[in-house]
């Protein structure tokens, strides 16, 4: 058996943890804390592959191995790697308290409604987008993805957030510090950071939950136009919005642009489905309307006041883009968005003569392109308790999906 023991957040190790062990694997501070008996081989856990190969030599000879890890080793920890290599039936896991649970306990907040995201050895942008989209997030940090980098990425995009940086949990040097993203960006935090909590103070407590974590999501989407404040019916109709959302595929950890956002109906719906969203709108009254709609639906939408494509250069690269306006500037806007979108671009157009240029821009940027003309008729009441069909204005919806890359990085 391989015994995996969680330690490092304050709870003492069981006295019998090393009984009969012939190999002990762990970080240097873990090994120094337990001091294995003389004759017991020790492996300092750095690069995983050599350590796993050494463990395999002992397992093949039915010799007992103990692996020391931080907190709960089954929570973004080494249990997954060991189970994949040796099989879960060979593991005896004795978890400690995770750094996430410890940090929330220290500040007196429940965390069943928190989203936990790891930035250790991963792209920081996913953690940033989750922090923008959710009011209570725990970020497991790593080299190049610590409080300073997270704070710098959030400073202009989510300035209402508070970061709680938890360092050296369970030790005499333990500290928890509340800072703004800008303050976090200006500090050198050193190597002892365990986890960073990103909180919206107004919503951090949360309510009663049945499902832990992200939750079950919205009960409906493609909401009726009456669910949004808008001007003179200048809003993406729900039939068009339904297909646009399907092609955008907004999800947690991603960033969506809504360019020419108008009322922000698409932006709000993408945020309700878990994405971080930036809405671009050139009119001042439109900006205020988008903000009001975001507040009404309980989501975070960053609103940028300005005209595309000029203002797009200052934004982070999106995963998907919805373009709902543009006029004569539409080809230039599509080109700018298509160059930077990682996955998809969706365009809604009332003028059919703008379709060829938009399609050409998508194809030129390496997208597979398709589209459809949507012309719906809705039930409308007539006197005498009867109904008629009331036509909506036709809209052409064009979408581009970026072609997958082969192993050499060439579009297939």
Secondary structure, DSSP 8 states (H G I E B T S, - for coil): -EEEEEESSS----TTTTTT-SEEEE-HHHHHHH---TT-EEEE-SSHHHHHHHHHHHHHTT--EEEEEES-TTSSSTHHHHHHHH-GGGEEEE----HHHHHHHHTT---TT-EEEE-TTS-HHHHHHHHHH-SEEEEE-BTTBSHHHHHHHHTTT-TTEEEEEEESTTSTT-EEEEEEHHHHHT----TTEEEEEEEETTTSS----SS-TT-S--S--S--GGGS--STT-S--HHHHHHHHHHH---TT-EEEEET-TT-HHHHHHHHTT-EEEEEESSHHHHHHHHHHHHHTT---EEEES-TTGGGGGS---SEEEE---GGGHHHHHHHHHHH-SSEEEEEES-GGGHHHHHHHHHHTTEEEEEEEE--EEEEEETTTEEEEEE---EEEEEEEE--B-TTS-B-
